[in-house]
Amino acid sequence: MVEWTDFERETIQNIFAQMDYEEIGPAALSRCLVVYPWTQRYFGNFGNLYNAAAIKSNPLIAVHGKTILHGLDRAVKNMDDIKTTYKELSVLHSEKLHVDPDNFKLLADCLTIVLAAKLGSSFTPDIQAAFQKFMAVVVNSLGRQYH
């Protein structure tokens, strides 16, 4: 079980309360698909992913990016039991979609970068540390079925 400080809880809740899902979700997923092109293999039915411009303008990528962020809402609301919260998603990604669990970390890193760019100097080292701790717990929870 993860121990959260009051600062960490408040920080995570504030980040997600203020986050523009319409902008951040698609930007993070697009960044992941561009920077790590091998992750595109899981999106073969999303149409044109031939270059960065096509990925960034793909409406299916935008929708899925928002879906991912809304999925993170579940973790924000259940910070004391994220592993149970994501048990079914872990099984889905492992057994049905066969997603390499390392990709969760890559996406978490891209989300952190996009968020840092958006927040600028207000994304202090303490806030970044809290966010990355949260994302590490999410990544670990999504990968539980693989262990």
CYANA upper distance limits for C-alpha pairs under 8 A (distance plus 0.5 A):
  1 MET  CA     80 ASP  CA      7.90
  1 MET  CA     81 ASP  CA      8.09
  2 VAL  CA     80 ASP  CA      7.59
  2 VAL  CA    137 VAL  CA      8.41
  4 TRP  CA      8 GLU  CA      6.45
  4 TRP  CA      9 ARG  CA      6.80
  5 THR  CA      9 ARG  CA      6.82
  6 ASP  CA     10 GLU  CA      6.57
  7 PHE  CA     11 THR  CA      6.39
  8 GLU  CA     12 ILE  CA      6.61
  8 GLU  CA    127 ILE  CA      8.32
  8 GLU  CA    130 ALA  CA      5.73
  8 GLU  CA    131 PHE  CA      8.31
  9 ARG  CA     13 GLN  CA      6.67
  9 ARG  CA     79 MET  CA      8.49
 10 GLU  CA     14 ASN  CA      6.50
 11 THR  CA     15 ILE  CA      6.60
 11 THR  CA    127 ILE  CA      7.04
 11 THR  CA    130 ALA  CA      7.46
 11 THR  CA    131 PHE  CA      8.14
 12 ILE  CA     16 PHE  CA      6.85
 12 ILE  CA     76 VAL  CA      7.54
 12 ILE  CA    130 ALA  CA      7.55
 12 ILE  CA    131 PHE  CA      6.76
 12 ILE  CA    134 PHE  CA      7.98
 13 GLN  CA     17 ALA  CA      6.50
 13 GLN  CA     76 VAL  CA      7.01
 14 ASN  CA     18 GLN  CA      6.64
 15 ILE  CA     19 MET  CA      6.41
 16 PHE  CA     73 ASP  CA      7.98
 16 PHE  CA     76 VAL  CA      8.40
 19 MET  CA     24 ILE  CA      7.78
 20 ASP  CA     24 ILE  CA      6.47
 21 TYR  CA     25 GLY  CA      5.88
 21 TYR  CA     26 PRO  CA      8.47
 21 TYR  CA     66 LYS  CA      6.17
 21 TYR  CA     69 LEU  CA      7.02
 21 TYR  CA     70 HIS  CA      8.31
 22 GLU  CA     26 PRO  CA      7.34
 22 GLU  CA     62 ALA  CA      8.25
 22 GLU  CA     66 LYS  CA      6.64
 23 GLU  CA     27 ALA  CA      6.69
 24 ILE  CA     28 ALA  CA      6.48
 24 ILE  CA     65 GLY  CA      8.33
 24 ILE  CA     66 LYS  CA      8.30
 24 ILE  CA    111 LEU  CA      8.02
 24 ILE  CA    114 VAL  CA      7.19
 24 ILE  CA    115 LEU  CA      7.48
 25 GLY  CA     29 LEU  CA      6.79
 25 GLY  CA     62 ALA  CA      7.57
 25 GLY  CA     64 HIS  CA      8.31
 25 GLY  CA     65 GLY  CA      4.61
 25 GLY  CA     66 LYS  CA      5.17
 25 GLY  CA     67 THR  CA      8.19
 25 GLY  CA     68 ILE  CA      7.36
 25 GLY  CA     69 LEU  CA      6.31
 25 GLY  CA    111 LEU  CA      8.16
 26 PRO  CA     30 SER  CA      6.37
 26 PRO  CA     56 LYS  CA      8.12
 26 PRO  CA     61 ILE  CA      6.81
 26 PRO  CA     62 ALA  CA      4.80
 26 PRO  CA     63 VAL  CA      7.59
 26 PRO  CA     64 HIS  CA      7.75
 26 PRO  CA     65 GLY  CA      4.79
 26 PRO  CA     66 LYS  CA      6.70
 27 ALA  CA     31 ARG  CA      6.48
 27 ALA  CA     56 LYS  CA      7.86
 27 ALA  CA     62 ALA  CA      8.29
 27 ALA  CA     65 GLY  CA      7.96
 27 ALA  CA    114 VAL  CA      7.36
 28 ALA  CA     32 CYS  CA      6.76
 28 ALA  CA     65 GLY  CA      7.52
 28 ALA  CA    107 LEU  CA      7.47
 28 ALA  CA    110 CYS  CA      5.84
 28 ALA  CA    111 LEU  CA      5.29
 28 ALA  CA    113 ILE  CA      8.48
 28 ALA  CA    114 VAL  CA      6.47
 29 LEU  CA     33 LEU  CA      6.78
 29 LEU  CA     61 ILE  CA      7.55
 29 LEU  CA     62 ALA  CA      8.36
 29 LEU  CA     64 HIS  CA      8.43
 29 LEU  CA     65 GLY  CA      5.92
 29 LEU  CA    107 LEU  CA      7.18
 29 LEU  CA    110 CYS  CA      7.92
 29 LEU  CA    111 LEU  CA      8.16
 30 SER  CA     34 VAL  CA      6.64
 30 SER  CA     52 ALA  CA      8.36
 30 SER  CA     55 ILE  CA      6.51
 30 SER  CA     56 LYS  CA      6.11
 30 SER  CA     61 ILE  CA      7.43
 30 SER  CA     62 ALA  CA      8.44
 30 SER  CA     65 GLY  CA      8.43
 31 ARG  CA     35 VAL  CA      6.36
 31 ARG  CA    110 CYS  CA      6.81
 32 CYS  CA     36 TYR  CA      6.07
 32 CYS  CA     37 PRO  CA      8.11
 32 CYS  CA     39 THR  CA      7.92
 32 CYS  CA    106 LEU  CA      7.24
 32 CYS  CA    107 LEU  CA      6.22
 32 CYS  CA    110 CYS  CA      6.38
 33 LEU  CA     37 PRO  CA      5.65
 33 LEU  CA     38 TRP  CA      8.05
 33 LEU  CA     39 THR  CA      6.29
 33 LEU  CA     40 GLN  CA      6.19
 33 LEU  CA     55 ILE  CA      8.00
 34 VAL  CA     51 ASN  CA      8.00
 34 VAL  CA     52 ALA  CA      6.27
 34 VAL  CA     55 ILE  CA      7.93
 36 TYR  CA     40 GLN  CA      8.43
 36 TYR  CA    106 LEU  CA      8.47
 39 THR  CA     43 PHE  CA      8.42
 39 THR  CA    103 ASN  CA      7.47
 40 GLN  CA     44 GLY  CA      7.34
 40 GLN  CA     49 LEU  CA      8.03
 42 TYR  CA     97 LEU  CA      8.28
 42 TYR  CA     99 VAL  CA      7.68
 46 PHE  CA     58 ASN  CA      8.39
 46 PHE  CA     60 LEU  CA      6.51
 46 PHE  CA     61 ILE  CA      7.72
 47 GLY  CA     58 ASN  CA      8.39
 48 ASN  CA     54 ALA  CA      6.63
 48 ASN  CA     55 ILE  CA      7.61
 48 ASN  CA     58 ASN  CA      7.85
 49 LEU  CA     54 ALA  CA      6.07
 49 LEU  CA     55 ILE  CA      5.53
 49 LEU  CA     58 ASN  CA      8.27
 50 TYR  CA     54 ALA  CA      6.83
 50 TYR  CA     55 ILE  CA      7.80
 51 ASN  CA     55 ILE  CA      6.78
 52 ALA  CA     56 LYS  CA      6.57
 53 ALA  CA     57 SER  CA      6.65
 54 ALA  CA     58 ASN  CA      6.43
 55 ILE  CA     61 ILE  CA      7.52
 56 LYS  CA     61 ILE  CA      8.07
 56 LYS  CA     62 ALA  CA      8.29
 57 SER  CA     62 ALA  CA      8.33
 58 ASN  CA     62 ALA  CA      7.01
 59 PRO  CA     63 VAL  CA      6.72
 60 LEU  CA     64 HIS  CA      6.63
 61 ILE  CA     65 GLY  CA      6.50
 62 ALA  CA     66 LYS  CA      6.89
 63 VAL  CA     67 THR  CA      6.72
 64 HIS  CA     68 ILE  CA      6.66
 65 GLY  CA     69 LEU  CA      7.05
 66 LYS  CA     70 HIS  CA      6.73
 67 THR  CA     71 GLY  CA      6.59
 68 ILE  CA     72 LEU  CA      6.93
 69 LEU  CA     73 ASP  CA      7.18
 70 HIS  CA     74 ARG  CA      7.84
 71 GLY  CA     75 ALA  CA      7.96
 72 LEU  CA     76 VAL  CA      6.95
 73 ASP  CA     77 LYS  CA      6.72
 74 ARG  CA     78 ASN  CA      6.66
 74 ARG  CA     85 THR  CA      7.55
 75 ALA  CA     79 MET  CA      6.02
 75 ALA  CA     81 ASP  CA      8.48
 75 ALA  CA     82 ILE  CA      5.94
 75 ALA  CA     85 THR  CA      7.34
 75 ALA  CA     86 TYR  CA      8.42
 75 ALA  CA    138 VAL  CA      7.71
 78 ASN  CA     82 ILE  CA      6.31
 78 ASN  CA     85 THR  CA      7.48
 81 ASP  CA     85 THR  CA      6.82
 82 ILE  CA     86 TYR  CA      6.67
 82 ILE  CA    137 VAL  CA      7.85
 82 ILE  CA    138 VAL  CA      7.23
 82 ILE  CA    141 SER  CA      7.08
 83 LYS  CA     87 LYS  CA      6.56
 83 LYS  CA    138 VAL  CA      8.13
 83 LYS  CA    140 ASN  CA      8.44
 83 LYS  CA    141 SER  CA      5.15
 83 LYS  CA    142 LEU  CA      8.02
 83 LYS  CA    144 ARG  CA      8.19
 84 THR  CA    141 SER  CA      8.44
 86 TYR  CA     90 SER  CA      6.49
 86 TYR  CA    138 VAL  CA      8.49
 86 TYR  CA    141 SER  CA      6.67
 86 TYR  CA    142 LEU  CA      6.51
 87 LYS  CA     91 VAL  CA      6.89
 87 LYS  CA    141 SER  CA      7.74
 87 LYS  CA    142 LEU  CA      7.61
 87 LYS  CA    144 ARG  CA      8.10
 87 LYS  CA    145 GLN  CA      8.08
 88 GLU  CA     92 LEU  CA      6.66
 89 LEU  CA     93 HIS  CA      6.57
 89 LEU  CA    142 LEU  CA      7.09
 90 SER  CA     94 SER  CA      6.46
 90 SER  CA    141 SER  CA      7.65
 90 SER  CA    142 LEU  CA      5.02
 90 SER  CA    143 GLY  CA      6.49
 90 SER  CA    144 ARG  CA      6.95
 90 SER  CA    145 GLN  CA      6.05
 91 VAL  CA     95 GLU  CA      6.13
 91 VAL  CA     96 LYS  CA      7.98
 91 VAL  CA    145 GLN  CA      6.21
 92 LEU  CA     96 LYS  CA      5.70
 92 LEU  CA     97 LEU  CA      6.77
 93 HIS  CA     97 LEU  CA      5.29
 93 HIS  CA     98 HIS  CA      6.18
 93 HIS  CA     99 VAL  CA      5.95
 93 HIS  CA    142 LEU  CA      8.41
 94 SER  CA     98 HIS  CA      5.29
 94 SER  CA     99 VAL  CA      6.45
 94 SER  CA    100 ASP  CA      8.26
 94 SER  CA    101 PRO  CA      8.40
 94 SER  CA    143 GLY  CA      8.32
 94 SER  CA    145 GLN  CA      6.91
 94 SER  CA    146 TYR  CA      6.94
 99 VAL  CA    103 ASN  CA      7.84
100 ASP  CA    104 PHE  CA      8.41
101 PRO  CA    105 LYS  CA      8.00
101 PRO  CA    142 LEU  CA      8.10
101 PRO  CA    143 GLY  CA      6.05
101 PRO  CA    146 TYR  CA      8.04
102 ASP  CA    106 LEU  CA      7.09
103 ASN  CA    107 LEU  CA      6.65
104 PHE  CA    108 ALA  CA      6.62
104 PHE  CA    139 VAL  CA      6.13
104 PHE  CA    142 LEU  CA      8.11
105 LYS  CA    109 ASP  CA      6.63
105 LYS  CA    136 ALA  CA      8.09
105 LYS  CA    139 VAL  CA      6.55
106 LEU  CA    110 CYS  CA      6.78
107 LEU  CA    111 LEU  CA      6.57
108 ALA  CA    112 THR  CA      6.70
108 ALA  CA    135 MET  CA      6.66
108 ALA  CA    136 ALA  CA      8.40
108 ALA  CA    139 VAL  CA      8.04
109 ASP  CA    113 ILE  CA      6.78
110 CYS  CA    114 VAL  CA      6.67
111 LEU  CA    115 LEU  CA      6.50
112 THR  CA    116 ALA  CA      6.48
112 THR  CA    128 GLN  CA      8.33
112 THR  CA    131 PHE  CA      8.20
112 THR  CA    132 GLN  CA      7.81
113 ILE  CA    117 ALA  CA      6.66
114 VAL  CA    118 LYS  CA      6.71
115 LEU  CA    119 LEU  CA      6.56
116 ALA  CA    120 GLY  CA      6.17
116 ALA  CA    123 PHE  CA      6.27
116 ALA  CA    128 GLN  CA      8.44
119 LEU  CA    123 PHE  CA      6.00
123 PHE  CA    127 ILE  CA      6.32
123 PHE  CA    128 GLN  CA      6.61
124 THR  CA    128 GLN  CA      6.56
125 PRO  CA    129 ALA  CA      6.50
126 ASP  CA    130 ALA  CA      6.80
127 ILE  CA    131 PHE  CA      6.66
128 GLN  CA    132 GLN  CA      6.48
129 ALA  CA    133 LYS  CA      6.54
130 ALA  CA    134 PHE  CA      6.74
131 PHE  CA    135 MET  CA      6.69
132 GLN  CA    136 ALA  CA      6.46
133 LYS  CA    137 VAL  CA      6.86
134 PHE  CA    138 VAL  CA      6.87
135 MET  CA    139 VAL  CA      6.52
136 ALA  CA    140 ASN  CA      6.54
137 VAL  CA    141 SER  CA      6.55
138 VAL  CA    142 LEU  CA      6.66
139 VAL  CA    143 GLY  CA      6.71
140 ASN  CA    144 ARG  CA      6.68
143 GLY  CA    147 HIS  CA      7.52
